Amino acid sequence: MPSDYGLWQKWRYRFKSMVRYRLLFLTSAPIFLTLIALIAITIYWSIHYTWNSALVDVSERLGVANNSIVLIQQKQANYVRAFSESYDFRKKVVDGDPSTSIETWVSQQKNRYDLDFLRFHRVDTIEQKFQFMDLTKRESFFDRLDEHELNQLDPDLARRAQTPILGDDEIETRGLISRTVVPVKNQYNDIIGFLDGGILLNNSTQLVDQIRDLIYPGKHDSLRPVGTLTVFLDDLRVSTNVPLDSSGRVGRAIGTRVSKEVYQEVLVEGNEWVDRAFVYDAWYITAYQPIKDQYDNVIGMLYTGYLMWPFVKAYLTNIVEISITTLFLLLVSGLMVYRGSRDLFHPIERIHRVVKLVQLGKNQRIGELGLDEKHELAQLAKQFDNMLDLLDKRNQEIKTAAGELECKVQHRTASLKEKTEQLEHHIKLLNQTRNKLVTNEKLAALGELTAGIAHEINNPVAVILGNVELMRFELGDESSRVEEEIDAIMAQIDRIRNITRSLLQYSRQGGVQDEITWQHVNPIVDESITLVKTGSKKRNVEFISRLDAHTSVEVNRHQLLQILVNLQMNAIHAMNGEGRLTISSEDWIESGEAIGAVIHVQDEGCGIKPEQLKRIFDPFYTTKRDGTGLGLSVSQSILSQTGGEIRATSEYGKGSCFSVYLPKKAEVELLVSSSS
């Protein structure tokens, strides 16, 4: 075992590292792959063509079998018609010979014409005539009769039609017959009866063997053994030469059923089937076609086919023979190429060995190869040695230059990194300053406008309120009749006054400098939670607080309390008064330094859509039916006066988080200058 493993490793190393074997593989691989591809394509097309030819062949043989049955039916029709026109029959039926029973005599003539039944039906009424005339639409046709109808034609017919069903205790008593009905007329051309004759297909092995010998006349070969033929009554084999064993040494598969796929395609859909199919116990190349009665109803099937395994076996044998031959030729050709290329590859291997030594750091040269000076490999070796000499010289120059370049790169990289960090810091400060200036300009302009609107609204509201109070006083007790309307007016007046109060509060710029004090935010947050809890006792809201802020900030205590209460009430409304509300505080850390405090109000409500999140701080923008759209904008305006701001994040359907950022030092001077 160790010696075999060592041999394997040796050859594996050769194929992976030696030029001779690698070039041998590269030159042989295209030829090998091409041959394999050609063989595969040949095998594929051969099998494809042969398979299609087999299907065409079995389909044509099914056509021949069908034509044979048609000829048999024509022969049967000729026999019945000839008997109906015979002298004896005319004499006994037309002339009315009373010496013997006409029905018995007619039935006795069936063997003379190779028929399984022959019967004369005398008709006396119009109904009987029309009943039998319906059976004369076709010269001969297939029919499916039950046991009673078979007994009426011939008592022996019902017994012969009985077919035991294999794998079941039942017996098929119906019969599949080929039938010919001929009208019989008297000398006055009046129909006096009908002659009914035909053959029974149940258990008729002679018929299927005769047709099989006709469509498969020769001895079986390796590709196509002796074929088989079957007549089905519905899906039951009632006449067949398919053996019970695919070896062919056991009896016939009469009483077995067809596969579900063929049943669906032929019996249900009425189509032909030409493909492989599972016939009782083996796969066959098959062709099926429906058998129809005189009304075009499918009552059975006609099948022909032969075993598929000999066909597959022969082609597998051919594939194996072709593969072995190809591999042998490739082995012989590879051996010839290998022996003829050793002298050619020897100089290449020497060049390769020197290259490997040079890679290991050894100062080696190829030198003379023992070839003519004009030989390409000799010139290649000489050029390679010159290249190695030049390479040594260049390596020394590169090492010197690389040391100098490394120093320059390190110096430039450090300088560039420092400049980049400074630039990023200045860009960040510039963006923050620009955003605050733009916001303050908008707030100042909008504040002036809203202040004027609020004052103009307050005057008529005061007049309306006074007149309503006067009306209530003048009406006295009579005011109870319109008390509901007066209350509605008063409610709307309160709503107008609340809106104008918000507008006036929104318009106040630079008026809170005297109210700014140095505060610790945690007590203010605690007080806001207490206020909100008091107002939401009837709601199922769980308050969670984590107050970790340690940095004091300059802020207006009352306005911050109002903002926090507003944010918490908004969160409760977003949760529909049910859920968990988390209020937390922490230090505002940037660049490792505490620059203020942050208060977070997080809910588990419906969340805010991304397109709405961008506009929530815009004045008069609201999604509430009774909201003014000024709550968040007023809060943002108040905080901006001291350099703070509100930031919002939200995931739609899961909740929102509003964060209040408060700096240590209020930026009042900056705000005053920008508003002026």
C-alpha positions in Angstrom: 0.0 0.0 0.0 2.7 2.6 0.8 4.5 1.9 -2.5 1.3 2.4 -4.5 0.7 5.6 -2.7 4.2 6.8 -3.4 3.9 6.0 -7.1 0.6 7.9 -7.3 2.2 10.9 -5.6 5.2 10.8 -8.0 3.0 10.8 -11.1 0.7 13.4 -9.6 3.7 15.6 -9.1 4.9 15.0 -12.7 1.6 16.0 -14.2 1.3 19.1 -12.0 4.9 20.4 -12.3 6.7 18.9 -15.3 6.4 20.6 -18.7 6.6 17.4 -20.7 3.4 15.9 -19.1 1.5 19.1 -19.0 2.2 19.8 -22.7 1.3 16.2 -23.4 -2.0 16.7 -21.6 -2.7 20.0 -23.3 -2.1 18.5 -26.8 -4.1 15.3 -26.0 -7.0 16.9 -24.2 -8.5 18.7 -27.3 -8.3 15.5 -29.3 -9.8 13.4 -26.5 -12.6 15.9 -25.8 -13.4 16.2 -29.5 -13.5 12.4 -29.9 -15.7 12.1 -26.9 -18.0 14.9 -28.1 -18.3 13.3 -31.6 -19.0 9.9 -30.0 -21.6 11.4 -27.7 -23.3 13.3 -30.6 -23.2 10.1 -32.7 -24.7 8.0 -29.9 -27.3 10.7 -29.2 -28.4 11.1 -32.8 -28.2 7.3 -33.4 -30.5 6.6 -30.4 -32.7 9.5 -31.2 -33.1 8.5 -34.9 -33.4 4.8 -34.0 -36.0 5.5 -31.3 -38.0 7.6 -33.7 -37.7 4.9 -36.3 -38.9 2.4 -33.8 -41.9 4.5 -33.0 -42.6 5.0 -36.7 -42.2 1.3 -37.3 -44.6 0.3 -34.5 -47.1 2.9 -35.7 -46.9 1.6 -39.2 -47.4 -2.0 -37.9 -50.4 -0.8 -36.0 -51.8 0.6 -39.2 -51.2 -2.7 -40.9 -53.0 -4.5 -38.0 -55.9 -2.1 -38.3 -56.1 -2.7 -42.1 -56.0 -6.5 -41.5 -58.9 -6.2 -39.1 -60.7 -4.1 -41.7 -60.1 -6.8 -44.4 -61.3 -9.4 -42.0 -64.5 -7.4 -41.4 -64.9 -6.9 -45.2 -64.5 -10.7 -45.6 -67.0 -11.2 -42.9 -69.5 -8.8 -44.5 -69.0 -10.6 -47.9 -69.8 -13.9 -46.2 -72.9 -12.7 -44.6 -74.1 -10.9 -47.7 -73.3 -14.0 -49.9 -75.3 -16.2 -47.5 -78.2 -13.7 -47.5 -78.3 -14.0 -51.3 -77.8 -17.8 -51.5 -80.4 -20.0 -53.1 -81.0 -22.1 -50.0 -81.4 -19.1 -47.7 -83.8 -17.4 -50.2 -85.8 -20.5 -50.6 -86.2 -21.2 -46.9 -86.8 -17.6 -45.8 -88.6 -16.0 -48.8 -90.6 -19.0 -49.9 -91.3 -20.0 -46.3 -90.1 -23.6 -46.3 -91.8 -25.1 -43.2 -89.8 -28.3 -43.1 -87.3 -26.9 -40.5 -86.9 -23.9 -38.2 -85.3 -21.1 -40.1 -83.4 -19.7 -37.1 -81.9 -23.0 -36.2 -80.9 -23.7 -39.8 -79.3 -20.3 -40.1 -77.3 -20.7 -36.9 -76.0 -24.0 -38.1 -74.4 -22.3 -41.2 -72.0 -20.2 -39.1 -69.1 -22.8 -39.2 -69.4 -22.9 -43.0 -68.4 -19.2 -43.2 -65.9 -19.2 -40.2 -68.3 -17.1 -38.1 -68.8 -17.3 -34.4 -72.5 -16.5 -34.7 -75.1 -16.2 -37.5 -78.7 -15.4 -36.8 -81.8 -14.4 -38.7 -84.1 -11.9 -37.0 -87.6 -11.8 -38.5 -89.3 -8.4 -38.2 -93.0 -7.9 -38.2 -93.4 -4.3 -36.9 -92.1 -0.9 -38.0 -90.3 -0.5 -34.6 -88.4 -3.7 -35.2 -87.4 -2.6 -38.7 -86.0 0.7 -37.5 -84.2 -1.0 -34.6 -82.2 -3.2 -37.0 -81.9 -0.6 -39.7 -79.8 1.5 -37.3 -77.3 -1.4 -37.3 -76.8 -1.3 -41.1 -75.2 2.1 -41.3 -71.8 0.5 -41.6 -71.0 -2.6 -43.5 -69.2 -4.1 -40.5 -68.6 -2.6 -37.1 -67.5 -3.4 -33.6 -70.0 -3.7 -30.9 -70.0 -4.3 -27.1 -72.7 -6.7 -25.9 -73.7 -7.8 -22.4 -74.3 -11.4 -21.3 -78.1 -11.3 -22.1 -77.5 -9.9 -25.6 -74.8 -12.5 -26.3 -77.3 -15.2 -25.3 -79.8 -13.9 -27.7 -77.4 -14.1 -30.6 -76.0 -17.6 -29.6 -76.1 -19.4 -26.3 -72.5 -20.6 -26.7 -71.4 -17.0 -27.3 -71.9 -15.9 -23.7 -69.9 -18.8 -22.3 -67.0 -18.2 -24.7 -66.9 -14.4 -23.9 -66.3 -14.9 -20.2 -62.9 -13.5 -19.3 -61.5 -13.9 -15.7 -59.8 -10.7 -14.5 -56.3 -11.4 -13.1 -55.7 -10.2 -9.6 -59.5 -10.0 -9.0 -62.3 -12.5 -8.3 -64.5 -11.0 -10.9 -65.3 -12.2 -14.4 -65.9 -10.0 -17.4 -69.1 -11.3 -19.0 -69.4 -8.7 -21.8 -68.2 -9.5 -25.2 -66.5 -7.5 -28.0 -67.7 -8.6 -31.4 -67.2 -7.7 -35.0 -70.7 -7.6 -36.4 -72.4 -7.4 -39.8 -76.2 -6.8 -40.1 -77.8 -7.3 -43.6 -81.4 -6.6 -44.4 -83.4 -9.4 -46.1 -86.2 -8.5 -48.5 -88.9 -10.5 -50.2 -89.9 -10.5 -53.9 -91.8 -7.3 -53.3 -88.7 -5.6 -52.0 -90.2 -5.4 -48.5 -87.9 -6.0 -45.5 -88.9 -9.2 -43.8 -85.9 -9.6 -41.5 -82.2 -9.1 -40.9 -79.3 -11.5 -41.1 -76.9 -10.8 -38.2 -73.4 -12.4 -38.3 -69.9 -11.9 -37.0 -67.0 -13.1 -34.8 -66.3 -12.9 -31.1 -63.0 -11.2 -30.1 -62.9 -12.4 -26.5 -60.4 -15.1 -26.0 -59.8 -15.3 -29.8 -56.1 -16.2 -29.8 -56.2 -17.4 -33.4 -57.2 -13.9 -34.7 -54.4 -12.0 -32.8 -51.8 -14.6 -33.7 -52.8 -14.5 -37.3 -52.5 -10.7 -37.4 -49.2 -10.7 -35.5 -47.7 -13.2 -38.0 -48.8 -10.9 -40.7 -47.3 -7.7 -39.3 -44.2 -9.4 -37.8 -43.4 -12.0 -40.5 -39.7 -12.6 -39.8 -37.8 -14.1 -37.0 -36.9 -11.8 -34.1 -33.5 -10.1 -34.0 -31.5 -8.5 -31.2 -33.1 -5.1 -31.7 -36.7 -6.2 -32.2 -38.1 -9.5 -30.8 -41.3 -11.0 -32.0 -44.0 -8.4 -31.6 -47.3 -8.7 -29.8 -50.9 -7.8 -30.6 -53.8 -7.2 -28.2 -57.5 -6.4 -28.5 -59.0 -4.6 -25.5 -62.6 -4.4 -24.3 -62.5 -1.0 -22.6 -59.2 -1.3 -20.7 -59.2 -5.1 -20.3 -57.2 -7.4 -22.5 -59.7 -9.9 -23.9 -57.5 -11.2 -26.7 -53.7 -11.0 -26.7 -50.4 -12.8 -27.3 -48.6 -10.7 -24.7 -47.0 -13.2 -22.3 -47.6 -13.2 -18.5 -43.8 -13.3 -18.2 -41.6 -11.1 -20.3 -39.4 -14.2 -21.0 -42.3 -15.5 -23.1 -42.4 -18.9 -21.5 -45.7 -18.4 -19.5 -49.3 -18.0 -20.8 -51.0 -15.0 -22.2 -51.9 -11.9 -20.3 -55.7 -12.2 -21.0 -57.7 -10.5 -18.2 -55.1 -7.8 -17.4 -55.6 -4.1 -17.6 -53.8 -1.3 -19.5 -51.7 1.4 -17.7 -53.4 4.6 -16.4 -51.5 6.8 -18.9 -52.7 4.9 -21.9 -56.2 4.6 -20.5 -56.4 8.4 -20.2 -55.0 9.2 -23.6 -56.8 6.5 -25.7 -60.0 5.5 -23.9 -60.9 8.9 -22.3 -59.5 11.4 -24.9 -59.8 9.1 -27.9 -56.3 9.8 -29.2 -53.6 7.4 -30.5 -50.6 6.5 -28.3 -47.2 5.9 -29.9 -44.6 5.7 -27.2 -43.1 3.5 -24.6 -45.6 2.0 -22.1 -45.7 -0.5 -19.3 -47.4 -3.6 -20.6 -48.3 -5.9 -17.7 -44.8 -6.6 -16.3 -42.3 -4.9 -18.6 -41.7 -1.8 -20.8 -42.7 -2.1 -24.4 -42.4 0.1 -27.5 -46.1 0.4 -28.2 -48.8 1.8 -30.4 -52.5 2.0 -29.4 -55.5 3.2 -31.2 -59.2 3.3 -30.0 -61.8 0.9 -31.3 -65.2 2.6 -31.9 -68.7 1.3 -32.4 -71.1 2.4 -35.1 -71.9 5.5 -33.0 -68.2 6.5 -32.7 -68.1 5.6 -29.0 -64.7 4.3 -27.8 -65.4 0.7 -26.6 -61.9 -0.8 -26.7 -58.4 -0.5 -28.1 -56.1 -2.2 -30.6 -52.4 -2.5 -29.6 -49.2 -3.7 -31.1 -45.6 -3.5 -29.8 -42.5 -5.3 -28.7 -40.2 -5.5 -25.7 -38.0 -2.4 -25.1 -35.2 -4.1 -23.2 -33.6 -5.9 -26.2 -33.6 -2.5 -28.0 -31.8 -0.8 -25.1 -29.5 -3.7 -24.4 -28.2 -3.7 -28.0 -27.5 0.0 -27.9 -25.8 -0.2 -24.6 -23.6 -2.9 -26.0 -22.7 -0.8 -29.0 -21.9 2.2 -26.7 -19.6 0.1 -24.6 -17.8 -1.4 -27.6 -17.4 2.1 -29.1 -16.1 3.5 -25.8 -13.6 0.6 -25.3 -12.3 1.0 -28.9 -11.9 4.8 -28.5 -10.1 4.5 -25.2 -7.7 1.9 -26.7 -6.9 4.2 -29.6 -6.4 7.2 -27.3 -4.0 5.1 -25.1 -2.0 3.9 -28.1 -1.8 7.4 -29.7 -0.8 8.9 -26.3 1.9 6.4 -25.8 3.3 7.2 -29.3 3.2 10.9 -28.7 4.9 10.5 -25.3 7.8 8.4 -26.7 8.3 10.7 -29.7 8.2 13.9 -27.6 10.8 13.0 -24.9 13.8 14.5 -26.9 11.8 17.6 -27.6 10.8 18.1 -23.9 14.2 17.5 -22.4 15.6 21.0 -23.1 12.3 22.5 -22.0 12.5 20.6 -18.7 16.1 21.9 -18.2 14.9 25.5 -18.7 12.1 24.8 -16.3 14.5 23.4 -13.7 16.8 26.5 -13.9 13.7 28.8 -13.6 12.7 27.0 -10.4 16.2 27.4 -9.0 16.3 31.1 -9.8 12.9 31.4 -8.0 14.5 29.8 -4.9 17.1 32.5 -5.0 20.0 30.6 -6.5 22.2 32.2 -9.2 21.8 29.6 -12.0 22.0 29.8 -15.8 20.8 27.5 -18.5 24.0 27.4 -20.5 24.4 25.1 -23.6 21.6 22.7 -24.4 23.5 20.6 -26.9 21.4 21.9 -29.8 22.2 23.8 -32.9 22.7 27.5 -32.4 19.8 28.3 -34.8 17.4 26.1 -32.9 14.6 28.0 -31.3 15.1 26.5 -27.9 18.8 27.2 -27.9 18.1 30.9 -28.8 15.4 30.9 -26.1 17.9 29.6 -23.5 20.5 32.2 -24.5 18.0 35.1 -24.3 16.8 33.8 -21.0 20.3 33.8 -19.5 20.8 37.4 -20.8 17.5 38.3 -19.3 18.6 36.9 -15.9 21.8 39.0 -16.0 19.8 42.1 -16.8 17.2 41.2 -14.1 19.9 41.1 -11.4 21.1 44.5 -12.4 17.6 46.0 -12.4 16.7 44.4 -9.1 19.5 46.3 -7.4 18.2 49.6 -9.0 14.6 48.8 -8.0 15.6 48.2 -4.3 17.3 51.5 -4.1 14.4 53.4 -5.7 11.8 51.5 -3.7 13.4 52.7 -0.4 13.3 56.3 -1.5 9.7 56.0 -2.8 8.5 54.4 0.4 9.7 57.3 2.5 8.0 59.8 0.2 4.7 57.8 0.1 4.6 57.6 3.9 5.1 61.4 4.3 2.5 62.2 1.6 0.0 59.8 3.0 0.2 61.2 6.5 -0.2 64.7 5.2 -3.1 63.8 3.0 -4.9 61.9 5.8 -4.6 65.0 8.1 -6.0 67.4 5.4 -8.9 65.0 4.6 -10.0 64.8 8.3 -9.9 68.6 8.6 -11.9 69.0 5.4 -14.6 66.5 6.5 -14.9 68.3 9.9 -15.3 71.7 8.2 -17.8 70.4 5.7 -19.9 68.9 8.6 -19.8 72.2 10.5 -20.7 74.1 7.3 -23.7 71.9 6.6 -25.0 72.2 10.2 -24.6 76.0 10.2 -26.3 76.3 6.8 -29.2 74.2 7.9 -29.7 76.2 11.0 -29.5 79.5 9.2 -32.0 78.4 6.6 -34.4 77.1 9.3 -34.1 80.3 11.3 -34.8 82.5 8.3 -37.9 80.4 7.5 -39.1 80.5 11.1 -38.5 84.3 11.3 -40.4 85.0 8.1 -43.2 82.6 8.9 -43.4 83.8 12.5 -44.0 87.4 11.4 -46.8 86.2 9.1 -48.4 84.0 11.7 -48.3 86.8 14.3 -50.2 89.1 12.1 -52.8 86.4 11.2 -53.2 85.5 14.9 -53.9 89.1 15.9 -56.3 89.7 13.1 -58.2 86.5 14.0 -58.3 87.3 17.8 -60.2 90.6 17.2 -63.3 89.1 15.5 -63.2 86.1 17.8 -63.4 88.5 20.8 -66.4 90.2 19.2 -68.1 86.9 18.5 -67.4 85.7 22.1 -68.8 88.9 23.6 -71.9 88.8 21.5 -72.5 85.1 22.3 -72.2 85.9 26.0 -74.6 88.9 25.5 -77.1 86.7 23.7 -77.0 84.2 26.6 -77.6 87.0 29.1 -80.4 88.6 27.1 -82.2 85.3 26.5 -82.0 84.4 30.2 -84.0 81.3 30.8 -84.9 81.1 27.2 -81.3 80.4 26.3 -81.8 76.7 27.3 -83.6 76.2 23.9 -80.4 77.1 22.0 -77.9 76.0 24.7 -76.5 73.2 22.5 -75.9 75.6 19.6 -74.3 78.2 22.0 -72.0 75.5 23.5 -71.0 74.5 20.0 -70.1 78.1 19.1 -68.1 78.5 22.4 -66.2 75.2 21.6 -65.3 76.4 18.2 -64.2 79.8 19.6 -62.0 78.0 22.1 -60.5 76.0 19.3 -59.8 79.2 17.3 -58.2 80.8 20.4 -56.0 77.7 20.9 -54.9 77.9 17.3 -54.1 81.6 17.5 -52.3 81.0 20.8 -50.1 78.4 19.0 -49.5 80.8 16.2 -48.5 83.6 18.5 -46.2 81.2 20.4 -44.7 80.0 17.1 -44.0 83.6 16.0 -42.1 84.6 19.1 -38.4 84.8 18.2 -35.6 85.9 20.5 -37.9 86.4 23.5 -36.8 83.7 25.7 -33.3 84.7 26.6 -34.1 85.9 30.1 -35.9 82.6 30.8 -32.9 80.3 30.0 -31.4 78.7 33.1 -28.8 76.1 33.8 -30.7 72.9 34.3 -30.2 69.1 34.8 -32.7 67.4 32.4 -33.6 64.3 34.5 -35.9 66.1 36.9 -37.7 67.8 34.0 -38.1 64.5 32.3 -39.5 62.9 35.6 -42.0 65.8 35.9 -43.2 65.4 32.3 -43.8 61.7 32.9 -45.8 62.5 36.0 -47.9 65.0 34.1 -48.6 62.6 31.3 -49.4 59.6 33.6 -51.9 61.8 35.4 -53.6 62.6 32.1 -53.6 59.1 30.8 -54.7 57.0 33.8 -57.6 55.5 31.9 -55.3 54.3 29.1 -53.4 51.1 29.1 -49.9 52.6 28.7 -46.8 51.2 30.3 -44.2 53.9 31.1 -40.5 52.9 31.1 -37.8 55.5 32.0 -34.0 55.2 31.9 -32.5 58.5 32.9 -28.7 58.3 32.4 -27.8 61.9 31.5 -25.3 63.6 33.7 -24.5 66.8 31.7 -26.4 70.0 32.7 -27.6 72.3 29.9 -28.9 75.8 29.4 -32.6 75.6 28.6 -36.0 77.1 29.4 -37.5 74.7 31.9 -41.1 75.4 31.2 -40.8 75.2 27.5 -38.8 71.9 27.6 -41.4 70.5 29.9 -44.1 71.5 27.4 -42.1 69.9 24.5 -41.7 66.6 26.4 -45.3 66.4 27.4 -46.3 67.1 23.8 -44.0 64.4 22.4 -45.3 61.8 25.0 -48.9 62.6 24.2 -48.2 62.3 20.5 -46.7 58.9 21.2 -49.7 57.8 23.2 -52.0 58.9 20.4 -49.8 56.9 17.9 -50.3 53.8 20.0 -54.1 54.4 20.3 -53.6 54.6 24.1 -52.2 51.1 24.5 -48.6 49.9 24.5 -45.2 50.6 26.0 -43.7 54.1 26.1 -40.0 54.4 26.8 -38.4 57.7 27.9 -34.7 57.8 28.3 -31.9 60.4 28.6 -28.2 60.2 28.0 -25.2 62.4 27.5 -24.7 63.9 24.0 -21.2 62.6 23.1 -19.3 63.8 20.0 -15.6 63.1 19.4 -15.3 61.6 22.9 -16.5 64.8 24.6 -19.9 65.5 26.2 -21.5 68.5 24.5 -25.0 68.3 26.0 -27.8 65.9 26.7 -30.2 63.8 24.6 -33.8 62.8 25.6 -35.5 60.0 23.7 -39.2 59.3 23.5 -39.9 56.0 21.9 -43.3 54.4 21.2 -44.6 51.1 19.8 -47.3 52.8 17.6 -48.1 52.8 14.0 -44.9 54.5 12.9 -44.5 57.2 10.2 -44.2 56.6 6.4 -40.8 57.7 4.9 -42.5 60.4 2.7 -44.3 61.8 5.8 -41.2 61.7 8.0 -39.5 64.4 5.9 -42.4 66.9 6.5 -43.4 66.4 10.1 -41.6 69.5 11.3 -43.2 71.7 8.6 -45.7 74.2 9.9 -49.4 73.3 9.4 -48.5 69.8 8.2 -50.5 67.1 10.1 -52.1 63.7 9.6 -54.6 64.1 12.5 -58.1 65.1 11.7 -58.3 67.7 14.5 -54.7 68.7 14.6 -53.2 72.1 13.6 -49.8 70.9 12.4 -48.0 73.4 14.7 -47.0 71.2 17.7 -43.8 69.8 16.4 -42.9 72.9 14.4 -43.4 75.1 17.5 -41.3 72.7 19.6 -38.6 72.7 16.9 -38.8 76.6 16.8 -38.4 76.8 20.6 -35.4 74.5 20.7 -33.7 76.2 17.8 -33.6 79.5 19.9 -31.2 77.8 22.3 -29.3 75.8 19.7 -31.1 72.5 20.2 -33.2 70.4 17.8 -35.6 67.5 17.6 -34.6 64.5 15.4 -37.1 61.7 14.4 -36.6 58.1 13.3 -39.4 55.7 12.5 -40.2 52.3 11.1 -43.6 52.1 9.6 -45.8 49.7 11.4 -43.4 49.2 14.4 -43.0 52.6 16.1 -41.2 55.9 16.2 -38.5 57.6 18.3 -38.2 61.4 18.8 -34.9 62.6 20.2 -34.4 66.1 21.8 -30.8 67.3 21.5 -29.9 70.0 24.1 -26.4 71.7 24.0 -24.5 72.7 27.1 -24.4 76.4 26.0 -27.4 78.0 24.5 -26.7 79.7 21.1 -28.8 82.8 21.8 -26.4 85.3 20.3 -26.2 83.4 17.0 -30.0 83.2 16.9 -30.5 86.9 17.7 -28.1 88.0 14.9 -29.7 85.7 12.3 -33.2 86.9 13.1 -32.2 90.5 12.9 
